[in-house]
Amino acid sequence: MATLADATSLMPIRRAELAANLTAMGVPSLSTETFKALNAKVLTIPTDGTGEAESGDLDDPAVVYRKTRPDDWLKMPEVSENEIYLLFHLFAPTENLIAFTVTCTGSYLVEYGTVVNGSFVVSGSESVASGLSYEGTFGYGDWGDETSNAARQVMLKITGADILTFTQSLHSERNYAVYMSWNIVEFKGNLPSCTSCAVGSQTAASALQLLQYFSLEGTNNISNATNMFANCIGLLAITALYTSKVTNATGLFRVCTKLMALLDTFDFSNVTNASYMFYNTSSIQRIPSSWDFSSVTNISSMFYYCYSLIAAVLPITNITVASTPFTNCQSLKNILFTGSRTTFPAALTLQYSSLSSEAAVDFFNSLPTITTSRAITLTNTPAALTLTAEQRAVAEAKNWTITI
């Protein structure tokens, strides 16, 4: 069975093995840049006759899903419009509680059962009026399909006419507002009328913290995606999500500390508020170059505590709020601004980043010339040790002050 530890170790192992083989043949060691270029070429080679490329970097959500999802989990059935499937794991010895609320036209139907040969097999069902909570209680001893970590499994199917919203709810048998022991590990839906799908929350205890995989196929009507995945600390991959109507992405991936990859097809061209969007999304290394943030006006704390982020390119033409967007991005090696303006709303803190003097100069060259001076803090960075007065002058000529 594949594990997260296995997945995250693939790249170092492959590189070490390749380096050892090359050394044995008398070939010099590969630089990081050369290895990445070679790896990109390798990704285009079909394997096992399937035509499916392998990724050592695990920067594709589909690859993350394939490599990390345990083989002994129930297979998610194909989903049609206005359907949701939830994979729910059960643990001994207590009863396992689940509660959620769906709004739709009329009532929604909750069926529960198992999966046999890819098909959902119903064991029971309950009809619930729109806007009221479904509450389920599942005993460990009543179910099978045991996994390697001793969980047993239930598949839940939700159907309704024009499903508008899904949100987690408090089960009436609980006497405290904590859902972190919820065992929903996978969500798969297709909701063309959906305006809100709240699997996360700004309050950590109210998020689905054991959710590992999420897929919302087809289109939807979600415009406000605030905290949609916030505090989903177990989330590894989002394999499908239509975002073209999203205008508010505040805290969208906030504290998704295990999220390993992002879809190139995400469309954020209509987003204006991206504050806290990646706050403490600490495993993400790259932001796809295909993403369009040109409409964004608020980038406050957008990448705060993104410890693994290596590079970022950010349009600034429409920015009006920009407090601490890159604070504590310790792995950040390259940052560029695009667009032009005559003012900038805040100072920039890049201390403790990994910017070299060369990368800092590239950043300085991308800065706009502004009428009101702003500061850029580069203390405790490689750049601070080697920046020359001539290099600093590139930014200073544009009315930015450099603190090293």
C-alpha positions as CSV (number, residue, x, y, z in Angstrom):
1,M,0.0,0.0,0.0
2,A,1.3,3.4,-0.9
3,T,1.8,5.9,1.9
4,L,2.5,9.6,2.2
5,A,6.0,8.8,3.4
6,D,6.6,6.7,0.3
7,A,5.3,9.4,-1.9
8,T,7.3,12.3,-0.5
9,S,10.5,10.2,-0.6
10,L,10.2,9.3,-4.3
11,M,12.1,12.3,-5.7
12,P,15.2,12.1,-3.3
13,I,15.5,8.3,-3.9
14,R,15.3,8.6,-7.6
15,R,17.8,11.4,-7.7
16,A,20.2,9.6,-5.4
17,E,20.0,6.4,-7.4
18,L,20.6,8.3,-10.6
19,A,23.5,10.1,-9.1
20,A,25.1,6.9,-7.9
21,N,24.7,5.3,-11.3
22,L,26.2,8.2,-13.1
23,T,29.1,8.4,-10.7
24,A,29.8,4.7,-11.2
25,M,30.0,5.5,-15.0
26,G,32.3,8.4,-14.4
27,V,29.7,11.1,-15.2
28,P,29.9,14.3,-13.1
29,S,27.1,15.0,-10.6
30,L,24.0,16.7,-11.9
31,S,23.1,20.2,-10.6
32,T,19.5,20.7,-9.3
33,E,18.6,22.6,-12.4
34,T,20.0,20.0,-14.7
35,F,18.2,17.2,-12.8
36,K,14.9,19.0,-13.0
37,A,15.3,19.5,-16.7
38,L,16.1,15.9,-17.2
39,N,13.2,14.8,-15.0
40,A,10.8,17.0,-17.1
41,K,12.0,15.0,-20.2
42,V,11.5,11.7,-18.4
43,L,7.9,12.6,-17.6
44,T,7.1,12.6,-21.3
45,I,8.1,8.9,-21.6
46,P,5.2,6.4,-21.3
47,T,5.6,3.6,-18.7
48,D,4.3,0.1,-18.5
49,G,2.7,0.4,-21.9
50,T,-0.1,2.5,-20.4
51,G,0.9,5.9,-21.8
52,E,0.7,7.3,-18.3
53,A,3.7,9.3,-17.3
54,E,5.2,9.0,-13.8
55,S,6.1,12.1,-11.7
56,G,8.9,12.0,-9.1
57,D,8.0,15.6,-8.0
58,L,4.3,14.7,-7.3
59,D,3.3,18.2,-8.4
60,D,0.2,16.8,-10.3
61,P,-2.8,16.1,-8.1
62,A,-3.8,13.1,-10.3
63,V,-0.3,11.6,-9.6
64,V,-0.6,12.4,-5.9
65,Y,-4.0,10.6,-5.8
66,R,-2.7,7.6,-7.7
67,K,0.4,7.2,-5.6
68,T,-0.9,7.9,-2.1
69,R,-4.5,6.6,-2.0
70,P,-4.4,3.2,-0.3
71,D,-5.4,0.2,-2.4
72,D,-7.6,-1.1,0.4
73,W,-9.9,1.9,0.5
74,L,-13.3,1.5,-1.2
75,K,-13.3,2.7,-4.8
76,M,-15.2,5.9,-5.4
77,P,-18.1,5.3,-7.8
78,E,-18.7,7.4,-10.9
79,V,-20.7,10.5,-9.9
80,S,-23.6,12.1,-11.8
81,E,-25.0,15.6,-11.6
82,N,-26.5,16.5,-8.2
83,E,-24.7,13.6,-6.4
84,I,-22.1,13.4,-3.7
85,Y,-20.2,10.4,-2.5
86,L,-18.5,10.4,0.9
87,L,-16.1,7.7,2.0
88,F,-16.5,7.4,5.8
89,H,-14.0,5.3,7.9
90,L,-15.1,3.7,11.2
91,F,-12.9,2.9,14.2
92,A,-13.5,0.7,17.2
93,P,-14.8,0.7,19.8
94,T,-17.1,3.7,19.9
95,E,-20.0,4.5,17.6
96,N,-18.9,6.7,14.7
97,L,-21.1,9.8,14.2
98,I,-21.5,11.9,11.1
99,A,-23.6,14.9,10.4
100,F,-24.0,17.3,7.5
101,T,-26.5,19.7,6.0
102,V,-27.6,20.0,2.4
103,T,-29.8,22.6,0.8
104,C,-31.6,21.8,-2.4
105,T,-35.1,21.8,-4.0
106,G,-37.3,19.7,-1.8
107,S,-35.6,16.9,0.2
108,Y,-32.3,15.2,-0.2
109,L,-31.7,11.4,0.0
110,V,-28.9,9.9,2.0
111,E,-28.1,6.3,1.1
112,Y,-25.3,4.3,2.8
113,G,-23.6,1.0,2.0
114,T,-20.5,-0.3,0.3
115,V,-18.9,-0.6,-3.1
116,V,-18.6,-3.9,-5.1
117,N,-16.8,-4.0,-8.4
118,G,-17.0,-0.2,-8.6
119,S,-20.8,-0.1,-8.1
120,F,-22.5,1.4,-5.0
121,V,-24.5,-1.2,-3.1
122,V,-27.2,0.3,-0.8
123,S,-27.7,-1.0,2.8
124,G,-30.1,1.7,4.0
125,S,-31.4,5.2,3.4
126,E,-33.0,8.3,4.9
127,S,-34.8,11.3,3.3
128,V,-34.0,14.7,4.9
129,A,-35.7,18.0,4.2
130,S,-33.6,20.7,2.6
131,G,-31.7,22.8,5.2
132,L,-32.0,20.2,7.9
133,S,-29.1,18.1,9.1
134,Y,-28.6,14.4,8.4
135,E,-27.3,12.5,11.4
136,G,-25.8,9.1,11.0
137,T,-24.5,6.6,13.7
138,F,-22.4,3.7,12.4
139,G,-21.1,0.9,14.6
140,Y,-17.7,-0.5,13.9
141,G,-18.9,-4.1,14.3
142,D,-21.6,-3.7,11.8
143,W,-19.4,-3.0,8.8
144,G,-16.5,-4.7,6.9
145,D,-13.9,-3.8,4.2
146,E,-11.3,-3.4,6.9
147,T,-8.2,-1.4,6.0
148,S,-4.6,-1.9,7.0
149,N,-5.0,0.6,9.8
150,A,-8.0,-1.3,11.2
151,A,-10.6,1.1,9.9
152,R,-13.8,-0.3,8.5
153,Q,-15.7,1.6,5.7
154,V,-19.1,3.0,4.8
155,M,-19.9,4.8,1.5
156,L,-22.6,7.5,1.7
157,K,-24.4,8.8,-1.4
158,I,-26.3,12.1,-1.3
159,T,-28.7,13.0,-4.1
160,G,-31.2,15.9,-4.5
161,A,-32.6,18.3,-7.0
162,D,-30.4,21.3,-7.7
163,I,-28.1,20.9,-4.7
164,L,-27.0,24.3,-3.6
165,T,-24.9,23.8,-0.5
166,F,-23.1,21.2,1.5
167,T,-21.7,21.9,5.0
168,Q,-20.6,19.8,8.0
169,S,-22.9,20.0,11.0
170,L,-22.8,19.2,14.7
171,H,-24.2,15.8,15.6
172,S,-26.9,16.1,18.4
173,E,-25.2,13.4,20.4
174,R,-22.0,15.4,20.8
175,N,-21.8,17.8,23.8
176,Y,-18.9,19.8,22.4
177,A,-18.4,21.6,19.0
178,V,-15.5,19.5,17.8
179,Y,-15.6,17.5,14.5
180,M,-11.9,16.8,14.2
181,S,-12.6,13.1,14.8
182,W,-14.8,13.0,11.8
183,N,-13.6,10.2,9.5
184,I,-14.7,11.5,6.1
185,V,-11.6,10.7,4.1
186,E,-12.8,11.4,0.6
187,F,-15.4,13.7,-1.1
188,K,-16.5,13.3,-4.7
189,G,-19.4,15.3,-6.1
190,N,-20.9,16.9,-9.2
191,L,-23.1,19.9,-8.3
192,P,-23.8,22.3,-11.2
193,S,-26.0,24.5,-9.0
194,C,-23.7,24.6,-6.0
195,T,-22.9,28.0,-4.4
196,S,-21.0,26.7,-1.4
197,C,-19.2,23.4,-0.5
198,A,-17.8,23.9,3.0
199,V,-15.5,21.1,3.9
200,G,-13.1,23.5,5.7
201,S,-13.5,26.3,8.2
202,Q,-11.5,29.1,9.7
203,T,-12.1,27.4,13.0
204,A,-9.9,24.3,13.0
205,A,-12.3,22.2,15.0
206,S,-15.0,22.7,12.5
207,A,-13.0,21.5,9.5
208,L,-12.9,18.0,8.0
209,Q,-9.4,17.4,9.3
210,L,-9.2,13.8,8.1
211,L,-10.3,14.5,4.6
212,Q,-7.5,13.5,2.2
213,Y,-9.0,13.7,-1.3
214,F,-11.5,16.1,-2.8
215,S,-13.2,16.2,-6.3
216,L,-16.0,18.4,-7.4
217,E,-16.5,17.5,-11.1
218,G,-18.2,19.6,-13.8
219,T,-19.1,23.3,-13.3
220,N,-20.6,25.1,-10.3
221,N,-21.8,28.5,-9.2
222,I,-19.3,29.1,-6.3
223,S,-18.3,32.7,-6.2
224,N,-17.3,33.0,-2.6
225,A,-14.8,30.3,-1.7
226,T,-13.7,31.8,1.6
227,N,-12.1,29.1,3.8
228,M,-13.5,26.4,1.5
229,F,-10.6,24.1,2.5
230,A,-9.2,25.9,5.5
231,N,-7.8,23.7,8.2
232,C,-8.2,20.5,6.2
233,I,-4.8,19.5,7.6
234,G,-5.1,16.0,6.1
235,L,-5.9,17.1,2.5
236,L,-3.4,15.7,-0.1
237,A,-5.0,16.3,-3.4
238,I,-7.9,18.3,-5.1
239,T,-8.4,16.4,-8.4
240,A,-11.3,18.5,-9.8
241,L,-12.7,21.9,-9.0
242,Y,-14.2,24.5,-11.2
243,T,-13.1,28.0,-10.0
244,S,-14.0,30.3,-12.9
245,K,-16.7,32.1,-11.0
246,V,-14.8,32.6,-7.8
247,T,-14.2,36.2,-6.8
248,N,-13.4,35.8,-3.1
249,A,-10.6,33.3,-2.4
250,T,-9.8,34.5,1.1
251,G,-8.3,31.6,3.1
252,L,-9.1,29.1,0.3
253,F,-6.2,26.8,1.2
254,R,-5.4,28.2,4.6
255,V,-3.5,25.7,6.8
256,C,-3.8,22.8,4.3
257,T,-0.4,21.7,5.6
258,K,-0.2,18.5,3.6
259,L,-1.6,19.7,0.3
260,M,1.1,18.6,-2.2
261,A,0.0,19.8,-5.6
262,L,-2.3,22.3,-7.3
263,L,-4.3,22.0,-10.5
264,D,-2.9,23.9,-13.5
265,T,-6.5,24.3,-14.7
266,F,-7.6,26.4,-11.7
267,D,-9.0,29.7,-13.1
268,F,-8.6,32.6,-10.7
269,S,-9.0,35.3,-13.3
270,N,-12.0,36.8,-11.5
271,V,-10.6,36.7,-8.0
272,T,-10.2,40.1,-6.3
273,N,-9.5,39.0,-2.7
274,A,-6.7,36.5,-2.3
275,S,-5.8,37.4,1.3
276,Y,-4.7,34.4,3.4
277,M,-5.3,32.2,0.3
278,F,-2.2,30.0,1.0
279,Y,-1.6,30.9,4.6
280,N,0.5,28.1,6.1
281,T,0.0,25.9,3.0
282,S,3.4,24.7,4.0
283,S,4.0,21.8,1.5
284,I,3.3,23.6,-1.7
285,Q,6.5,24.4,-3.7
286,R,5.1,26.0,-6.8
287,I,2.2,28.1,-8.0
288,P,1.3,27.1,-11.6
289,S,2.4,29.7,-14.1
290,S,-1.0,29.3,-15.9
291,W,-2.9,30.9,-13.1
292,D,-4.1,34.4,-13.6
293,F,-4.2,36.8,-10.6
294,S,-4.4,40.0,-12.6
295,S,-7.8,41.0,-11.0
296,V,-6.6,40.6,-7.4
297,T,-6.6,43.7,-5.2
298,N,-5.9,42.2,-1.8
299,I,-2.8,40.0,-1.2
300,S,-2.5,40.4,2.5
301,S,-0.8,37.3,4.0
302,M,-1.4,35.5,0.7
303,F,1.7,33.3,1.1
304,Y,2.4,33.8,4.8
305,Y,4.2,30.8,6.3
306,C,4.5,29.0,3.0
307,Y,7.7,27.4,4.1
308,S,8.3,25.3,1.0
309,L,7.3,27.9,-1.7
310,I,10.3,28.3,-4.1
311,A,9.1,30.9,-6.6
312,A,6.2,33.3,-7.2
313,V,5.2,35.6,-10.0
314,L,2.5,38.1,-9.0
315,P,0.6,40.8,-11.0
316,I,0.4,44.0,-9.0
317,T,-1.4,46.5,-11.2
318,N,-4.6,46.3,-9.2
319,I,-3.2,45.7,-5.7
320,T,-4.6,48.0,-3.0
321,V,-3.9,45.9,0.1
322,A,-0.6,44.0,0.5
323,S,0.3,43.5,4.2
324,T,3.0,40.7,4.7
325,P,2.2,38.6,1.6
326,F,5.5,36.7,1.7
327,T,6.5,36.6,5.4
328,N,8.3,33.5,6.6
329,C,8.6,32.0,3.1
330,Q,11.9,30.4,4.0
331,S,12.5,28.5,0.8
332,L,11.6,31.4,-1.5
333,K,14.4,31.8,-4.1
334,N,12.7,33.8,-6.8
335,I,10.0,36.5,-6.8
336,L,8.9,38.7,-9.6
337,F,6.2,41.4,-10.0
338,T,4.4,42.0,-13.2
339,G,2.4,45.1,-14.3
340,S,3.0,48.7,-13.4
341,R,1.7,51.3,-11.0
342,T,2.9,54.6,-9.3
343,T,2.1,53.6,-5.7
344,F,2.4,50.5,-3.6
345,P,0.2,50.0,-0.5
346,A,2.7,48.5,1.9
347,A,6.3,47.6,2.7
348,L,7.5,44.2,1.8
349,T,9.2,41.7,4.2
350,L,11.3,39.0,2.6
351,Q,13.6,38.3,5.6
352,Y,14.5,34.7,6.2
353,S,13.8,33.9,2.6
354,S,16.4,32.2,0.3
355,L,16.8,35.0,-2.1
356,S,20.3,35.4,-3.5
357,S,21.7,38.7,-4.6
358,E,21.1,37.8,-8.2
359,A,17.5,36.9,-7.5
360,A,17.1,40.1,-5.5
361,V,18.3,42.1,-8.5
362,D,15.8,40.3,-10.8
363,F,13.1,41.3,-8.3
364,F,14.3,44.9,-8.1
365,N,14.1,45.1,-11.9
366,S,10.5,43.9,-11.8
367,L,9.5,46.6,-9.3
368,P,7.5,49.6,-10.4
369,T,8.7,53.2,-9.9
370,I,6.6,54.6,-7.1
371,T,6.0,58.2,-5.8
372,T,5.9,57.3,-2.1
373,S,8.9,55.3,-0.9
374,R,8.4,51.8,0.4
375,A,10.8,49.5,2.2
376,I,11.9,46.0,1.3
377,T,13.5,44.0,4.2
378,L,16.1,41.4,3.2
379,T,17.7,40.7,6.6
380,N,18.8,37.1,7.3
381,T,18.8,36.2,3.6
382,P,21.7,35.1,1.3
383,A,21.2,38.4,-0.6
384,A,21.9,40.4,2.5
385,L,25.4,39.1,2.7
386,T,26.4,39.9,-0.9
387,L,24.3,42.7,-2.3
388,T,26.4,45.6,-3.5
389,A,25.6,49.3,-3.4
390,E,25.2,49.2,-7.2
391,Q,22.7,46.3,-7.0
392,R,20.7,48.1,-4.3
393,A,20.6,51.2,-6.4
394,V,18.4,49.4,-8.9
395,A,15.5,49.4,-6.4
396,E,16.5,52.7,-4.8
397,A,16.2,54.5,-8.2
398,K,12.6,53.4,-8.2
399,N,12.0,54.9,-4.7
400,W,12.3,51.7,-2.7
401,T,14.6,51.4,0.3
402,I,16.5,48.2,1.0
403,T,17.1,47.0,4.6
404,I,19.7,44.3,4.9
